[in-house]
Structures are given as structure tokens and as C-alpha cells.
């Protein structure tokens, strides 16, 4: 079996809940390009969930 390195170029995390947000944060801290996807807010601005303080 060969010992080739696996290179991660970009990661997508589906769901910005408690676990998804933490995984995305960990990947971003490790300097891995990360895209975090979540469903839009039901009311108000579509990005209300991610802009919430």
C-alpha cells in the first residue's frame, strides 16, 4: 500500500448548528478553505441566523 499524502483543497460543512459551526471553525483555524452552508432564516433577512450576535 502506498503512503501518498491526501491534500484537502476545500471543505464544505452542511448545517451551521452547534456541531457544524464548531467543525467549520476548527477547519478555518487550521487554514483549510471552508464553506459553511445552512438554511435561510424563516423570517426577516435570509442571513439572520449567521449574523445573530
N, C-alpha and C positions, 0 to 999 in steps of 0.2 A: 504494500500500500504506500502511495507517495505521500510526502509530507509538504504539500503545497499550501501556501498561505491563502486564506479566504479574505478577500478585500471587500468591505462593506462600503459602498459608494453613497447610498442614501437610504433612509428608513422612513416608512410611513407607519404611524400609530393611529389605529381607528378607535375613537372614543376618548374623550378628554375628561373622563371621570377620575376618581381617586387613583386608580391603578394606571390608567393610560397617561394621565398628566405626569405622574412620577417617572414612568418609563421614558417618556419624551424628554423630561428634564434631565434624567441621567444620561441619555444619549447625547443631548445638546452639550452637557458638561464635558463629555468625552470627545467633543468636537466632531461628532458624526452628524452630517446634514440630516435634519429631521423635519418631517411634515406631520402635523397633528390635525386629524380630521374629527369633527363632531357634528351632530345635527344642529341646525339653526334653532334659535330660541323660538318658542311658540308665540310669544307676544313681544311687541316692541322691536328694537333693532335686531337684525339677524345675528350680530356678534355679541349680544348682551352676555352670553354665558362666559366667553373668554375675556370680556372687558370688565367683568364683575370684580370689585376690589376684594 
